[in-house]
Amino acid sequence: ELDIAMNGLLGEATANLMYQLVTNLFTRLIRRLGPLYYDRERDHGRSLLTHRELFGALEDGDPERARTLVGRMLDYSEERILAEAQRLEEAGLLGPVEGDKL
């Protein structure tokens, strides 16, 4: 919920209508994938630090630093989600169902 609220504030702060639209469209998905982002270690501290750094970049008017931080956040999320998808696939809980045609 904290990440969803942060994304809402980020969309408002930047007045980026596309960001706001995408955030609103994917809120349900974000809620479902959030546990993958916060893995077993529940690394909230890293996330809060990154959010603080991002808001600092926005307050400083440093778009390059903000882009770098968002890129780092997206890379981390992608890595965690793909690792969990692989784990689920290896456990037979994710993937094609026998008999399904592509």
C-alpha positions as CSV (number, residue, x, y, z in Angstrom):
1,E,0.0,0.0,0.0
2,L,2.9,2.3,0.7
3,D,4.3,1.9,-2.8
4,I,0.9,2.5,-4.3
5,A,0.5,5.7,-2.3
6,M,4.1,6.7,-3.2
7,N,3.3,6.2,-6.9
8,G,0.1,8.3,-6.6
9,L,2.1,11.1,-5.0
10,L,4.8,10.8,-7.6
11,G,2.2,11.1,-10.4
12,E,0.7,14.2,-8.7
13,A,4.1,15.8,-8.0
14,T,5.3,15.4,-11.5
15,A,1.9,16.2,-13.1
16,N,2.7,13.3,-15.4
17,L,-0.8,12.3,-16.7
18,M,0.5,9.1,-18.4
19,Y,2.3,8.0,-15.2
20,Q,-1.0,8.6,-13.3
21,L,-3.0,6.7,-15.8
22,V,-0.6,3.7,-15.8
23,T,-0.4,3.7,-12.0
24,N,-4.2,3.7,-11.8
25,L,-4.6,0.9,-14.4
26,F,-2.0,-1.3,-12.7
27,T,-2.9,-0.8,-9.1
28,R,-4.6,-4.2,-8.8
29,L,-1.6,-5.9,-10.4
30,I,0.8,-4.0,-8.2
31,R,-1.1,-5.2,-5.1
32,R,-0.8,-8.8,-6.3
33,L,2.9,-8.5,-7.3
34,G,4.0,-6.5,-4.2
35,P,4.8,-9.6,-2.2
36,L,7.3,-10.6,-5.0
37,Y,9.0,-7.2,-4.8
38,Y,9.2,-7.5,-1.0
39,D,10.7,-10.9,-0.9
40,R,11.2,-13.1,2.1
41,E,13.6,-10.6,3.6
42,R,10.9,-8.0,3.7
43,D,13.4,-5.3,2.6
44,H,11.2,-2.3,3.3
45,G,14.3,-0.3,4.4
46,R,15.9,-0.5,1.0
47,S,12.6,0.6,-0.6
48,L,12.1,3.5,1.7
49,L,15.6,4.7,1.1
50,T,15.1,4.5,-2.7
51,H,11.9,6.4,-2.4
52,R,13.5,9.1,-0.3
53,E,16.3,9.4,-2.9
54,L,13.8,9.7,-5.6
55,F,11.8,12.4,-3.9
56,G,15.1,14.2,-3.2
57,A,16.0,14.1,-6.9
58,L,12.6,15.5,-7.7
59,E,12.9,18.3,-5.1
60,D,16.3,19.1,-6.4
61,G,15.0,19.3,-10.0
62,D,17.5,16.5,-11.1
63,P,15.6,14.5,-13.7
64,E,18.7,12.4,-14.6
65,R,19.1,11.2,-11.1
66,A,15.4,10.5,-10.9
67,R,15.5,8.5,-14.1
68,T,18.4,6.5,-12.8
69,L,16.6,5.7,-9.5
70,V,13.4,4.7,-11.3
71,G,15.4,2.5,-13.6
72,R,17.1,0.9,-10.6
73,M,13.6,0.3,-9.0
74,L,12.3,-1.2,-12.2
75,D,15.3,-3.5,-12.7
76,Y,15.0,-4.7,-9.1
77,S,11.3,-5.4,-9.5
78,E,11.8,-7.2,-12.8
79,E,14.5,-9.4,-11.3
80,R,12.4,-10.3,-8.3
81,I,9.3,-11.1,-10.3
82,L,11.1,-13.2,-12.9
83,A,12.9,-15.1,-10.1
84,E,9.6,-15.9,-8.4
85,A,8.0,-16.9,-11.7
86,Q,10.9,-19.3,-12.4
87,R,10.5,-20.7,-8.9
88,L,6.8,-21.3,-9.4
89,E,7.4,-22.8,-12.9
90,E,10.0,-25.2,-11.5
91,A,7.5,-26.2,-8.8
92,G,4.9,-26.9,-11.5
93,L,2.6,-24.0,-10.3
94,L,3.1,-21.8,-13.3
95,G,3.4,-22.4,-17.0
96,P,1.4,-24.1,-19.8
97,V,-1.2,-26.6,-18.9
98,E,-0.9,-29.9,-20.6
99,G,-3.1,-30.0,-23.7
100,D,-3.2,-26.2,-24.1
101,K,-2.5,-25.0,-27.6
102,L,-0.7,-21.7,-28.2
